[in-house]
Amino acid sequence: ASVAIGALAGRQTVTRTVKNVGSATANYTLSVSGLSGITVTADPSSFSIAPGASKTIALTFERTSAALNSYAGGQLTWSDGKHKVRIPAVVKPVALAAPVQVTSTGAAVTYPVGFGYTGPFAATARGLIPATMTNGHVDDDQNDEFVPGGDGVTSHDVDIPAGTTYARFSLFDDFVDGATDDLDLYVYKGSTLVGSSGSGTSAEEVNLVDPEPGTYTVYVHGWGTDGPDANYVLFHWLLGTADAGNMTVAAPASATTGGTGQISLNFSGLAPATKYLGSVAYSGSTGMPNPTIVRVDMP
């Protein structure tokens, strides 16, 4: 099977199994082409395999000079001098491997990160901020075809200020009055669609990272309501860089290439029955990923 590593934090080992489908014992040796700036080592690097037998090889990929946050491609070739077995490989080196989002209902959260560099490391809190909730009503669209300002569409204008690092717009099934309503979500800036969400339910979400400041229009589309219309609540969060003082972040003070660390989050002073959003931003090296989004739904 091919090898695809979407977040190589320093080094990573994967395994692949090969099988001799020939009629004679063969001795295979590995060669690597492409993958500039990444070294590949195999354990074992050569092996003998009998007819019908299988062999599992550990392949370790390690970044040396490859550009961060860009994919490098190449091929791993096993050859016995007569036959060649090629394995395509695509690898994206990163300074830090971290989850896109973590969730909680108010309890502490701990999650792992992987380091692709050696040096200082810091993780800081942004938020948490409560959702802005807007009650809405939308008619059923008999044509089941979204058109801005058309039938079965309700619009909401939201001003996103300068300095917003993350904007989220959400609908939730339990905040729509019909159990089988199917509402969709579209977000425009002027006449340009910047995000949409259209599942088979009313649980929809549109996220914007570092959005341009300005007025955005959020459209709720009544694609399929269980009656002539539906009531709903539109949630949105506009997250800046400020620490709201209700989330503490504990993290290692340094990073080591190929090593891992634990990030611990604790929450305090959160109101019940409230949906919060925040993030954990990382520093210490160039090429850091976007902050990890933190969603806390208080019961």
N, C-alpha and C positions, 0 to 999 in steps of 0.2 A: 504494500500500500504506500501511497505517497506520504510525504511528511509536510505538515503545515503547522507552524508555530506562530501564533498571532501576537504573542507578547513574550519575547525572549529576554528575560531579566538576567543578563550576565551569562548564565549557562543553563542548559536543560538537557536531560537525558530522556530519550524515548526508546521503545523497543519495537523491533520488527522481526517477523518470523518468515523464513524462507524454507522451501521444500524442494528437494531434488526429484523432479519428475522424469529424469532420464533413466537409463539402464546401467550406468556405470558410476562408480565413485568419482567425485570431482573435487578439486581444490580451488577455492575461490578467494580472491583478494579484492579489497575495496580501493577504488580511486574516486576522487571528488573533482567536479568541474563546476565553475561558477561560484556562487556563495562568497563573493568578494568581501573580505573583512570578517569572515566567520570561519573558524576552524572546526573540523568535524573529526572526531575520533571514534573508532568502533572497537567494541570488546565482544568477541575477538576481531582483530583486523583481518585475519585470514583464517580459513577453516576447511576441513575436509568433511564431505557429507556423502553418505552412502545412498544408493537408489531408494527412493520412497521415504527417506528420513527427513526430519525437519530440524531447523536450527534457529534459535532465537538470539538476536544480536542487539546489544545495547549501543545506541548511537548518541553521542554527546556533542551538542552544538554549543560553541562558545564565541561570543563576540570579541573581536580584537579592535578593528578599525571601522567596521560597517557603520553607516549613518543610522542614527536613532530615528525611530518612527517611520522608517521606509523599508519596504520589502526587498529582500535579496533572494534571488532564485538560482537554482543550479540543479545538478544531478549527482546522485550517488550511484556508482556503477560497480557491480560485483562481476568479476570476470575469472574464468578458468583457462583463459587462453584461446578458447574456442567459442564459448557461449558468453553472452553479456546480459546481465539483469540490471535494468535501470530503474531507479527510484527517484522521481521528481521531488524536489524539496523547495519550500518557500518559507522564509523566516523573517520576522519583523523584530529587530532588536528594540528594546525600550529601556529607559532609565529606571522606570519603576513599573511593576505589574501590580495593579490595584483594582478592586471591584468597581464597576460602574455605579452601583447603588447597594446600600444596605438598608434594612428595614427593622423596625421595632414597634412594640406597643408600650414603650416606656421603660423596659428593662435594659440593662447595660448590654452593649454590643462589642464583640471582639472579632476582628477579621485580620487575615494575613496579607502581607505585601511581600513582593520579591524585588531585590535590588539588582540593578544593572550597572552600578557604578560604586566606587569607594570614596567616601567623604562624609561631610556633615549631612544630617537629615532633620527635617522638621515637618510637622503636620499641625495645621491650625484650623480652628472652627470658624465657620460662617453660618450665621443663624443660631438657633432655629427660629423660623418665623411661622406664624399661623396662617392658614389659608384665608384669602378674601372670598366670601361666598355670596353669589348673586342668584336670586330666584329668577326662574324663567319659565316661559310657556311656549310651546311650539305645536303647530298643526301637523297632521300627517300629510306627507307628500304623496299624493296619489300617483304621481309619475315616477317616484323613486329615482329622481335625477337631480343631483345637487346643482343649483345655480345661485351664486351670491345674490341675495335680495329676492330670490324667487319664491315659489310656493313651498310651504313647509319648512321655512328657514327663519330663524330668529338671530339677530346680530347683537353683539355686545362690544363696545369700544373699550380698549384697555390701553392706558398710557404707560409705556415702559420708559423709566427715566435713565439718564446716563449713569454708568457705573453698575448697571444690572449685569450680574455674571451668569444668571440662569433664570429662565422663565418657564413655568409649567402651567398648563391648562388642562383640567381634568373634569370628566363626568364619572359618576359612580352609580352602579345599578341600584344600590339601596337608597339613593337620593333622587330616583326617578319614580313617579307614582304608579307606573305600570310594570308588573313583573316581567312581561314579555316585550316591553318597548325596546325598539332598536334605534337609538339616536347616534348620530355621527358628529364629528368635530372637525372644523376647518379653521385655520388661522391665516390671515392675510395681513400684509403691510402694503397699504394702498391697493393696487390691483394685482400684487404678486403673492401667490400662495407660498407660505413659508413652512407650513406643516399641516398634516391631516392625520386623522385616526378614524378608521371605519371597520370595526369588528362586527360580529353577529349579535352583540349585546349593546348596552349603553355604557359599558366600561371603556372609556376612551381617554387618551392622553397624548398631548403634544408638548414637546420639550424644545427649547431654544437655548443654545449655549452662546454666551456673550452677544445677546441680540443688540442690534442697532437701536438707539433710543428713538422714540416716536410713538405715534398712535397705531395700534394694531386692532384689527377687527376679528373677533371670534364669532364664527357662525356655528349654531347648533342646528343640525338638519334632522327633521323628523322622517327618517327613511322608512320606518315601519313602526307605528304606534299600535297598541292593542285596542285603541278607540279612535275617535276623531282627532285627538290631540294628546299632549303629555305635559305635565309639569316636571321641572327638574331644578337642580342646583348646580350652577357652574362654579367650580373651584379654580382659583389661580394663586400662584405665588411668584413674587418678583424678588429674587435673592440677590443681595449685594455682597460686600466683602466684610461687613461688620459682624462681630461676635456678639450675639444677643445675651450671653451670659448663662444660658440654660443648657449648654452642652460643653462638657470638658473632654479634651482629647489627650490621651497619653500615648507617646510614640517613642521609638528608639532615637537617640541623639546622633547616631552615625549609621552609615550604610557600608556594606561590604559586598563587592561584586559576587553574584551568585548566592548570596545569603538571603535570609528571610527575616521578617520582623512581624510584630503584632501591634495593631492599632486598637486601643480600647476607648470606647465612648461611654460616658455616663450623662444622664439627663436629670434635670431638676426644675421645679417650679412650673411644670407644664399643666395646662388646664385640661380637665376631663372632656371627653367627647370632642376633641379638637385634632385636626390633621395639621402636622407641622412638616416643614421642609428646611433642610440645611445642607451643608456640604463640608467636606474635609479637604483643604487645599494643601498641596505638597510643595516643598522647596528643598534645595540642597544641590541641585544639578540642573543643567540645561536639559530640555526635552522631556520635562515632567508631563504626566498625563493630565487630563482634565480632572478637577476635584471629584472625589467620590460623593455622590448624592446620598443624603441621609433622610429617610422618610420615617416619621414617627406618627402613628395613628393611635392617639390616646383613647382608651375605652371609656 
